[in-house]
Amino acid sequence: MIFTMTKLTKFLIRCRMTGMVSNQIMLKIIKLSINSANLESETFNLLKKELDNLQFEKFLLLFSKNLQTKYQAINYLDEAYPQMLRTIYNPPALLFFSGNIALLKTDCIAIIGSRHATDYSFSCIASIVPRLVNRYTIVSGLAKGADSMANEEALRFGKTIGVIGSGLDVAYPANNMMLQRQVSRNGLVISEYPEGSNIEPWHFPQRNRIIAGLSQKVIITEAQAKSGSMITADLALNQGREVIAVPGRVGDEFSVGCNKLIEQGATPLLDFNNI
């Protein structure tokens, strides 16, 4: 499929590449664009209010350099942008991508779990994925542990989307770069962060809101009591998605989160044929 970025997307990329414009400000720029006669001028007026003087001067300097990315992107208003993602709080204004962007318009289901996932997660994922790929695109976070297991297993049977918390030129962990490239060739990798972005701790909860937002359902295989998977589960519930938890042994460190979710009303996954 031939994809052409819109003029608005290219303008938003220039703003984002400065590193001075947050996602929420980007959404305000998009709102301005709907009825704008001169978007650049109106954006500068907006940023004068949103940034202090030194920040605004730095933005102008960086913006004048016309920073570019080698990756393509879509913005919130584009036809390719998934409707389900538009409905979440603070939806990504821009999504940089590598791969088949049409996958964003398919029915998606997320499979996530602990970064320290055990063989129990692998066994569950190996059983779940073949039963889902004819109906759903598998979404996960290309992270260490269960996420990588889900993305890798999905590649064997169907299509998958990897949502990452860094620029598309970075893999985290670094030894996942080969898998990330495979997903971009045979599926789709997306990020709201432009290339060259440093990996920050708060990027991962932000990434998790996208994973949940893309998906009709979120399956959690293993999770500690306090973990990124539990954050994603909370986000999914707040977004009205169904959360499905794989029950585990009572007292097992990596099943405490799933068992707690089931206790709180999440759907227990008791039969892999019944998803």
N, C-alpha and C positions, 0 to 999 in steps of 0.2 A: 504494500500500500504506500503510495506517495503521500507524504505529509508535508504541509507547508505551514510554517508558523505565521500567525497574524501580526500585524503591525503593533497591536496592543501588547502581545506576548513579548515581542522584541524590546519594546519600551520597558516593560516590567522587568525583563532580564537585566537590562542596563541598571535599573534602580537596585535590584537585588544584589547584583555583582559588586556594588559599592560596599556591602556589608553594613550599611547605615540604616536600612529600611526594614522594619519588622514585618512579619506576615500580616498583622492587623492593620498596619499602615498601607500595605499593599492592597488589602481589601478595600480600603477607603479610596485608593487611587482607581481601582476597578470601578467602584461606584461612581466616581467622578467621570470616568470615561464614557459612561452611557449617554450623557447629554453634553459632552465637552466640545467646545469649539477649538480650544487650544490646550490639549492635555498636558503638554510639558510645562507651560506657564502656570496652569492651575495646580499641577503637582508641586511645583516649586513653592507656590503660595501656601499649600497645605503643609509642606515640610518645614517652612519657616515657623509654623505654629507648633509642629510636633517635635522639632529638634531645637536645641539651644544654638546660639550663634556660631560657636566653634564647630559643633557637629554639622550644622548646615553648610558652613564653608568647606569642611572636609568632604561632605557629600558632593558639592558642586565640583570640587577638584577631581574626585574620583569619577564622577559621571562624565566629565569632559574627556576622560581618557577612553570613553566608549568601550568599556570592558565587555568581552564577549565570551561565550561558552561554546565548546565543541558539541555540546549535547542539545537535543531538541527539548521543547517544553510546551505545555498547554497551560492556559489560564482558566480561572473559574468560569468564565463566560463561554468557553469553547464548546463546540458540539461534542468533542471527544471526552469532555470532563464528565465523570460519572455522577448521576443525579443523587445517589445515596450519599455520596461524600459532601454534596452541597448542603445537606441537612444537618451536619454536625456543628458543634460550637467551634468557632475559629477554623473554618475549613482552609486548607492550603490554597493560597492565591495562585501559586505557580507549582506545577509538578514537572520537574526535569525527568526525562525518561530515556531508556535505552531498550529497544525491543519492540514488541508488537503492542502498540497503544490501544488497539481494538479490544484487548483483553479487559480493559477497564469497564467496558460495557457488557461484560458477561456476568452471569450469576457467580458470586464469589463466596467462599467459605474459608475462614482462617483456621489454621492449626498452629498452636503455639505451645510453649512449655518452658521448663527450666533450662538455663544455660548449662547446668550440671546434670542434664537428663541421664537417666539410667537406661539399661536395656529394656526396661518396662515401657518407656516412651517409644523406643525404636520398634518394639514388637507391636504396640498399639498403632503407631503411624503406618507401619508396613501392612497392617490389616485394614486400616481406615481408608487410606488414599485410593487403592484400586476400586473401592466401592463408591467413591465420590467423583472421580475424574470425568465420568460421562455426563455428570450433571452440573459440576461446579469447577471453576478455576480455583486452585489452592493458593491461598495468600499466607505468607509468613514473613519473618523479619530478617532472614539471612544471617542470623546471629549464631553464636556457638550453641551447640546442644540441640534441643528439639526443633528450633526454627530451621536450622540447616537440614536436619533430618527430613522435615516436611517438604522443603523446597526441592531437595535432592530426590526424594521418593516420587514427588509429583512429576519431575522431569522424565522419569522412567515410563510413566503411563499417560501423561497428558500435559496440560499447560499450567504454569505457575507464575505468580507475581511475587517478587521480592521487594519489600519496602525497607529502605535503609535510612539510618540517621546521620549520614555523612554525604558529601558530594559523590557523584557517580564514579569519580576517579579514585575513590578510596574504598577498601573493603575492611570491615571490622567484624571479627579479627582478620588480620592481614592474610592468614593462610586460607581464607575463604575466597580469595580473589578469583581462583579458577572456577569455583562454583558460581560466583556472581557473574562471570563472563558467560558461563553456560546458560544461566537463566536469561541473560540479556539476549543471547542468540536464539533461544528456543522458547522464550516466554517474555517476561517484562520485568525490568528493574526500575523503580521510581524513587524519587527523593524530592523534598521541598527545598533542599539545600544545594546551592550551586557548587561547581567543582572548586576545589581549593579550600572548602570550608573545613575548619578544624572540628574534630569530634569533641563535643561537649556533653557532660552528663545529662543535661536537660533535653538534649536532642532525642533521647530514647523514649521518654514518655510522650513527646510530641509525635515521634514516629508511630507509637502505639495507637494514638487516636486515629491515624490514617488506616492502620491495619483493621481496627474495629469498624471504622466508617465505611470502608469498601465492602465489608462482608455482611451477608445476611445472618450468618451464625458464626460463633467463635467457639472452637473446640480447644480445651486445655488438657494436656496429657499429664503433666506433673507441674507442681508449683510449690515453692516454699511459702510460708505464711506471709512474709513481706518480700515481694518480688515484682519484677516487671510484668509478669503474666497476670498477677492480681490487679495491677494498675490497668492493664488492658481489659480485664474482665469488668472492672468498675466502669470504664469508659464505654464498653459495649452495652452494659445495662443502661447507662444514662442515655445512650443513643437509641435505645429500644431494640437492640439486637438480642437474639437468643444466645445464652451462654450454656455450653454443654461441657461438663466436667467428667473426666475419667476417674472413677473412684479408686482409691488405693488402700493399702494396709493402714490400719489405725496406728498412729504414732510414727509412721514413716515420714522423715523430714521433707521429702519431696512430694508427698501426697497430702500433707496438711492443708495446703491451699485449696486443692481440688475438693477435698472432703468438707472444708469449711464452706466453699461455694455451694455445694450440694445442700448442706445444712441450711444455707440462707435462701435456697429456692432455685438454684441452677438445675438444669436438666441433667440427671446422671446418665452417662453412656454405659448402658448395661448390655447392649446388643449392637455389634458393629453393623449389622444389616438393617438397623432401625434408626437411621439418621435422616 
